Amino acid sequence: MAVDQTYADLVREVSDAGRDLIKSEMDLIRADFKEQMEHVKSHLLSACLGVTLLLASLGALVAFAILFLGHLLNERYDFSALIVTLVLAAIAIPLANRALKSLTSDLQFKETRESLMSIAQITREERRV
């Protein structure tokens, strides 16, 4: 009977350890997710503020650039509008690309992935034994 109790105790301990491990991993995932969302929120707030300020001043600036360049090009306002549009696009595309890369790099959950990989490695090693 003492041997049966020992096995039962061992099974209970393993079960408790597994439950504790899963709980701690869930806590880690929650903490990691919360941290990542703080970074995302910060980037999105900065992007929204930048876009708002840009839109507030962009209309007048673009009109001025088109008129000024059109005057320099002998009243060719259509051509100056095209040039200004292409210059603005050449500036906007890298900025938007950099912002998207920042957002996606913040959503990597590095600590959670490393923890899960170490648990998988430990599990593989225990199966070999």
TALIN-V715521 format. One record per residue. N is the residue number from 1. PSI is psi in degrees with one decimal (none if undefined). NEAR is the number of other C-alpha atoms within 12 Angstrom. D_FIRST is the distance of its C-alpha to the first C-alpha in Angstrom with 1 decimal. Layout:
n=<N;N>
psi=<PSI;PSI>
near=<NEAR;NEAR>
d_first=<D_FIRST;D_FIRST>
This chain:
n=<1;2;3;4;5;6;7;8;9;10;11;12;13;14;15;16;17;18;19;20;21;22;23;24;25;26;27;28;29;30;31;32;33;34;35;36;37;38;39;40;41;42;43;44;45;46;47;48;49;50;51;52;53;54;55;56;57;58;59;60;61;62;63;64;65;66;67;68;69;70;71;72;73;74;75;76;77;78;79;80;81;82;83;84;85;86;87;88;89;90;91;92;93;94;95;96;97;98;99;100;101;102;103;104;105;106;107;108;109;110;111;112;113;114;115;116;117;118;119;120;121;122;123;124;125;126;127;128;129>
psi=<-35.5;-35.0;-41.5;-40.5;-39.1;-44.1;-41.3;-41.4;-40.9;-44.1;-41.7;-42.5;-43.6;-42.2;-44.9;-41.5;-40.5;-43.0;-43.0;-39.1;-45.2;-41.7;-44.5;-36.4;-39.4;-40.0;-40.9;-42.8;-43.3;-46.1;-42.2;-42.2;-42.5;-43.1;-43.9;-39.0;-30.6;-42.0;-44.8;-44.1;-42.3;-45.9;-42.2;-39.3;-44.0;-43.0;-42.6;-41.9;-44.0;-43.7;-40.5;-46.8;-39.1;-45.1;-33.2;-32.8;-12.8;-39.5;-50.4;-39.5;-42.1;-43.5;-45.1;-46.1;-42.1;-45.7;-43.3;-48.4;-38.7;-39.1;-41.2;-27.1;29.6;52.7;25.8;73.6;-29.0;-43.8;-38.7;-35.0;-40.4;-44.8;-45.8;-40.8;-43.9;-39.0;-44.4;-40.4;-38.8;-28.1;-41.9;-37.8;-49.2;-35.2;-45.9;-40.0;-43.4;-40.6;-42.2;-39.0;-38.6;-42.7;-45.2;-32.2;-26.7;-18.6;40.1;-20.2;53.2;-47.6;-42.3;-44.0;-43.8;-41.0;-45.3;-36.3;-37.9;-37.1;-41.0;-40.3;-43.3;-42.0;-42.5;-41.7;-37.4;-32.7;-31.5;-29.5;none>
near=<7;8;9;10;11;12;13;14;14;14;14;14;14;14;14;14;14;16;14;14;17;17;14;18;23;17;17;22;23;17;18;24;22;18;21;25;21;17;22;24;18;18;24;20;17;16;21;15;14;18;17;13;13;17;14;13;14;18;15;13;17;25;18;18;25;28;24;21;23;22;17;14;17;13;15;17;21;17;21;25;24;19;22;25;22;16;17;21;14;14;14;16;14;14;17;18;14;16;23;18;16;21;24;17;16;25;24;21;23;19;22;25;18;17;22;21;15;15;19;14;14;14;14;12;11;10;9;8;7>
d_first=<0.0;3.8;5.4;5.2;6.4;8.7;10.1;10.6;12.3;14.2;15.4;16.5;18.3;20.0;21.0;22.4;24.2;25.7;26.9;28.4;30.1;31.6;32.8;34.4;36.0;37.4;38.8;40.4;41.9;43.3;44.8;46.2;47.7;49.2;50.8;52.2;53.7;55.4;57.1;58.1;59.5;61.5;63.0;63.8;65.5;67.6;68.5;69.5;71.6;73.3;74.1;75.5;77.8;78.8;79.8;81.8;84.0;83.8;86.4;89.2;88.4;88.4;91.7;93.3;92.1;93.5;96.8;97.2;96.4;98.5;101.4;101.1;101.0;104.3;103.0;100.3;97.7;95.9;95.3;94.4;91.8;90.2;90.1;88.5;85.9;84.9;84.7;82.5;80.2;80.0;78.9;76.5;74.5;73.1;72.3;70.3;68.6;67.5;66.2;64.1;62.7;61.8;59.9;58.0;57.1;55.7;53.3;51.3;48.1;47.8;44.9;42.8;43.5;42.7;39.4;38.4;39.7;37.5;34.4;35.4;35.9;32.5;30.9;32.9;32.0;28.2;28.7;30.4;27.6>
